[in-house]
Amino acid sequence: MPLKKELIGGELALKNKKPKTIVDLNQYCLSLIFRQIKRNCEMNDELKDRFNMVKYLDLIHFVSSSEIFKMYSMQWDPELLKRLEIEFEILGDNRHITINLEQIYDLLRNETRTERKLYWDLCVRAIRENEVVKLFKLAYKPTRYYPEHLECFEALINAISHKKSLQILEIAVDGYSFRSLPHINDLQILRVNAGMDAVDLVQLCQSNGNLRFLGFTSTELYGRFSDIVPFCNQLTSVELMMKTDIDATEYAALAKLPNLLDLRLNGYHRQGTLIKLFQDLFEMRLIQLVIRNTLLSKEETQPMASINSLGRILSGFYDEQAIANLARPWNPHQYVAIYVHPEQYLKMDQFLDLIKNCKRLHIMKEHWRLLIKFEEKLGKLILSLEKYNALKENYWKVLSHITPLLDLLDFVHLIISGEYIDDMWKIVCRCLATKGSQSLKTLEITKCYRFTLEEANAVASIPSLTTVVCDDDTLSKINLMRLRRKQPAFPRTLPKNQFP
């Protein structure tokens, strides 16, 4: 009887056990299969001189059929897989497809017209049969003329038509227009950097009522961008390239987008013409405003500062008065970034109120960035110098934005980090040591290069300091200078991460 029970239990276990498939094979077995398929591809005389997509088509189809196969194939023959990277991206059952047309045109440059046609037929068929693709990106930055480009582009666009899985479409085609619209209805994100008729853009928006993000970053829009507004009730984010030097009043209609939270305006506008847009955004829920290239005037920042929901501003400004308007004691901005143009100079003492009434302020120039965080109630000032390229910009220009803050703000705790070179540290410390009101108690030095004894002596010269937080090597040099001055050494204190 016990034997019979064991037999019955064994039969049940076999019945309940999941059958093994080829996907369950180990890496060694799969590598043998890869090798054999590759050998078969290379032994076929008819395919011997054909380009990779045709020659290794069986291997591409096999590896593309499973994520596990893809993972192991990368370890099996990375060189071959690198050569077939484009083909895997297109022919595989991928959720994300990115096609760089320039790269493919170069790949096919020496092939016959018949071979090129075969390549594109395979690509188009694979994309058409892909039922899981979520992102489709088509990019083209031509360096030479390709006679078949328009035909290939139209075929690829037609291949994504009627795809219910497609949620993100990105078209970036320099020097060409986007006219052959795909028939799709489920997009959530649309990015276009190509010439386009506003009527076609409206049609795309009208067909995709659940669009959440719309980016149009070409200056070649024929018609009014604002015509999309009645059909985009779900849009939360818009990125737009303004037409050069135009009256930006036409964009005021964007304030009618009921769910707009994030607005990004690129390009250059006629001064003063954004006032209407900012006025109409007053009662909206806009959280972030990004204006990278152009400069805003004082008259424009006044209504912009009145948008109570606005927490993040990234923009360039004509002068300090335009920046000063952003100070809002009643509702401080979470983050303000000021894009400083190459020949522009800002007087930091003109917008101390903004520093005091903003959670974080970023001064951003081409060759350096300065992050400022001032907590007036705690008497804490944080200065972080980022991405400083000393070969491109003299450090005196950087210091002209730092030393006024050290002199004009009252703080007991200074946290300073970044790429300070040459005499920068000595000048900073001299500014602290000669400050009229000696209230600084704690100095934290993080992410800075190793100090010299001369720089350590400059830190040791600050009379009010009681605590220095830095690495052990820097602290030992500072304490050596303190002892030479017959002052007590600073205790070792562990630093804290101030920018999580």
C-alpha positions, -999 to +999 in steps of 0.1 A: +000+000+000+027+026+009+043+019-025+010+024-043+006+058-024+041+068-035+033+059-071+000+079-070+018+109-054+045+107-081+019+107-109+001+137-093+034+155-090+042+149-127+007+160-137+010+193-117+046+200-129+048+227-156+061+214-189+095+227-199+099+248-230+129+261-250+128+293-229+138+272-199+171+260-214+202+272-196+227+296-211+250+269-225+223+251-244+210+284-258+245+294-270+248+261-289+214+269-306+226+304-314+258+291-328+241+265-351+216+290-365+244+315-371+264+287-389+234+278-411+230+315-420+266+318-430+267+284-449+238+294-472+255+303-505+226+323-517+229+346-487+267+348-486+271+383-500+239+397-487+237+424-461+232+415-424+194+417-422+190+392-450+220+370-442+211+366-405+173+369-407+167+335-391+190+343-362+174+378-358+139+363-357+149+336-332+166+359-308+139+386-311+112+362-301+121+363-264+137+387-239+156+358-224+171+350-258+181+386-262+198+387-228+218+355-234+227+364-270+244+396-258+268+375-237+272+349-265+285+371-294+285+408-285+303+418-316+278+403-340+249+415-319+263+451-321+263+448-359+227+437-358+215+462-333+194+482-357+178+450-371+169+437-336+153+470-327+131+470-357+124+433-364+120+422-328+087+422-309+098+454-292+078+479-271+102+507-280+113+512-316+138+540-325+148+544-361+177+566-371+172+570-409+206+585-415+222+555-399+202+531-420+208+550-452+245+549-446+242+511-439+225+506-473+246+531-493+265+504-513+236+480-517+216+476-549+181+492-552+166+456-550+185+449-518+174+483-503+138+475-512+140+441-496+154+457-464+126+482-461+100+456-470+112+435-440+112+465-417+078+478-427+063+443-424+079+437-389+066+471-376+031+465-391+030+430-374+042+444-340+012+445-317+029+456-285+049+487-296+043+516-272+070+540-283+079+548-320+106+573-327+117+583-362+147+606-365+165+620-396+193+645-397+205+644-433+241+650-443+235+641-480+206+636-504+188+602-503+164+599-533+142+572-516+138+591-483+102+603-488+090+569-499+107+552-469+094+577-445+058+574-457+060+536-456+072+536-420+045+561-409+018+540-426+032+509-408+022+524-374-013+532-384-042+517-364-019+505-336-039+505-304-007+498-283+011+529-295+012+556-268+043+577-277+052+590-311+083+611-317+091+626-352+124+645-356+131+651-393+153+681-402+145+699-434+114+679-442+077+683-434+055+658-416+025+654-439+017+617-441-003+614-409-007+580-393-042+568-384-038+564-346-061+572-317-044+563-285-014+585-282-006+600-248+027+617-258+034+634-292+067+651-300+073+667-334+104+684-347+096+688-384+078+713-406+040+708-403+007+724-413-013+735-383-044+718-398-025+684-397-014+690-361-050+698-351-061+666-369-036+645-349-047+661-316-084+657-325-078+620-332-060+615-299-083+629-272-062+614-243-030+633-253-011+643-221+021+658-236+025+677-268+058+690-280+063+709-312+099+722-314+102+733-351+099+769-362+082+757-394+045+755-383+022+768-410-007+783-392-015+789-355-004+765-328-033+777-306-058+760-329-051+728-311-066+741-278-103+730-283-092+694-289-067+690-260-087+690-228-064+663-213-031+680-220-010+685-188+023+695-205+031+716-236+065+723-252+065+748-280+091+765-303+078+801-307+082+815-342+111+839-343+105+875-332+067+872-334+039+887-314+035+860-288+000+872-279-012+843-302-001+818-275-024+834-249-051+808-259-029+781-243-042+794-209-076+778-219-061+743-216-080+732-185-054+707-172-022+725-181+005+720-154+037+724-173+045+749-201+078+752-219+084+779-245+116+778-267+128+803-292+126+842-292+096+864-289+089+901-293+094+919-259+063+924-239+040+901-259+038+873-233+020+896-209-015+884-221-006+847-217+007+852-181-024+873-172-047+846-185-028+819-165-035+838-133-063+814-121-050+783-137-031+754-121+002+759-138+031+744-117+061+748-140+071+774-166+103+770-186+114+798-211+150+789-221+161+811-249+144+845-248+146+872-221+116+884-201+110+920-193+099+936-160+064+941-175+061+904-183+074+890-149+048+911-130+018+890-141+039+859-142+048+863-105+010+866-097+003+830-109-001+816-074+001+779-084+035+784-101+062+766-081+090+763-106+103+790-130+132+785-154+139+815-176+161+843-188+155+879-178+164+913-192+177+927-159+176+926-121+143+944-119+126+917-140+141+891-116+131+910-085+094+907-094+096+870-087+101+875-049+069+863-033+070+863+006+033+852+007+039+821-015+076+814-021+085+795-053+099+761-048+126+766-075+138+794-097+165+790-124+179+821-141+195+815-175+222+841-178+232+849-214+270+849-223+274+887-222+249+894-194+260+904-159+237+902-129+241+923-098+233+899-070+225+926-044+195+936-066+175+904-059+183+894-023+146+893-016+142+866-042+170+846-025+152+849+008+118+841-006+126+811-028+134+776-017+161+771-043+177+795-068+199+784-097+221+808-116+228+791-149+255+802-173+270+784-203+301+773-184+290+771-148+260+769-125+255+782-090+228+766-068+217+788-039+196+778-009+191+802+019+171+794+050+168+828+068+151+815+100+179+789+105+207+813+093+218+786+068+233+794+034+241+766+008+262+774-022+270+747-048+292+755-078+285+730-106+299+722-140+325+749-139+347+750-170+377+771-160+391+770-195+360+788-208+353+814-182+375+834-158+368+826-121+364+863-113+331+862-132+320+833-110+331+849-078+313+881-087+281+861-081+293+845-048+311+872-028+282+897-027+260+870-011+286+862+015+288+899+024+251+908+023+234+878+038+234+870+075+241+834+083+256+813+110+259+781+089+276+780+055+276+749+033+298+753+003+307+728-025+320+727-060+350+731-083+369+760-068+403+765-084+433+787-082+427+815-056+389+811-054+389+796-020+413+822-006+391+850-019+359+833-005+376+829+029+390+864+029+355+877+023+342+857+052+371+867+075+367+904+068+329+905+070+316+933+092+292+910+111+312+880+123+284+855+129+295+824+110+299+795+134+298+764+111+315+759+078+308+727+058+330+720+028+318+692+005+327+678-029+357+702-032+392+694-043+420+689-018+431+721+000+466+735+001+481+748+033+476+784+020+439+778+016+436+760+049+452+791+065+425+812+049+398+791+065+416+792+099+416+830+097+378+833+101+376+844+137+340+834+145+342+798+134+336+770+160+330+740+137+344+729+104+330+699+086+352+685+058+373+655+049+401+644+073+429+656+051+415+691+048+407+692+085+442+683+095+456+711+073+431+736+088+439+725+123+477+728+116+471+764+107+449+769+137+477+756+160+502+779+144+478+808+153+477+794+188+440+786+184+422+753+194+418+727+168+384+720+153+368+686+163+361+660+136+325+662+125+308+640+099+293+659+069+256+656+059+242+653+024+225+687+018+212+679-017+194+646-015 
